[in-house]
Amino acid sequence: MTVVLYSVIAASAMVFAAASAWRAVWYARHPMHLRWELYPVPHETPARAAHGGSYFEAGEWWHERQKANRIGEWAFMAREIVFLHALREYNRPLWYRSFPFHFGLYLLIAAVLGVLAEAAVLIATGAAVPGATGAIVSSLRMWAGAAGLALTMGGAIALLVFRRTSPALHGSTTPGDLFNLAFFVVALGMVTAGVLTAPAGSPGLVAIASGVLTWNLALQVPGLLAAGLVTAALLAAYIPLTHMSHFIGKYFTYHAVRWDDRPMAGNRQIAAALAESLTYRSRWSAGHVAGGKTATWADVVAADPTKDGRR
């Protein structure tokens, strides 16, 4: 059982890392997005960002070198990632269920990092983190883990019920959405049950992490806890293979779509990307699009829609 546990955890970690990297490259290699120029853009100066302004407002802006306001950008990202600000503002009923789910995940990530840090110290020194520092780190890790498990499972159950009962979400809820949420509930529920029912003297999570990193096959992990860790590891490997990989896509949604306000003039990278995009087929069959499905975007933008009856 120990070999199976270690093998699944190691393989899942590698799949998660590889799939996440592949997703990031996949997003990065997409064609350049339509220049929406949606405002406010948080890397504008605070004065402009406050009213949704742009450096395009300045006279002869092309003569000035623009300096991005990274503090404003980071503040926006932190508010959005941690507190789901946009969801809270525009869909409060869903936010009440989604926020605890996501915040619980952040706490679980922090707890896992704490376990790995303590395991690294244990491997390097042969002992736990000493003194008050060790007690504080261990306490914070355990509280983060307990709160993370409770919030994530509670949020997943609430989202599952909401998706099944809300008319607003009926048309956009797929069997995959329900399966994903149920997967979280089952996996984390098994981990919780395994931790709570582990016999006295059983290896804790730090010892198990240390065992995985050193491949210590002498470690005997209780069956239910081992099953829970295997299921949780499989869940981690599964996440970046599905649309739940939006934790990667969100970066590109903001930086490459909503906030990309770089001027094209003098920018060879943008010019090359747009030139390539103009060679793609439009795939539009509407009557007002020149050439229909056989035209390139270069043909479409060069055509006069007022001629040949196309209006």
Secondary structure as UniProt FT lines:
FT   HELIX           2..28
FT   TURN            42..43
FT   HELIX           46..50
FT   TURN            51..52
FT   HELIX           55..57
FT   TURN            59..60
FT   HELIX           61..63
FT   HELIX           70..83
FT   HELIX           85..90
FT   HELIX           92..125
FT   HELIX           131..165
FT   HELIX           167..170
FT   TURN            171..172
FT   HELIX           175..197
FT   TURN            200..201
FT   HELIX           205..214
FT   TURN            217..218
FT   HELIX           223..238
FT   HELIX           239..241
FT   HELIX           243..245
FT   HELIX           246..252
FT   HELIX           253..258
FT   TURN            265..266
FT   HELIX           268..277
FT   TURN            278..279
FT   TURN            287..288
FT   TURN            290..291
FT   HELIX           292..294
FT   HELIX           297..302
FT   TURN            305..306
FT   TURN            308..309
//
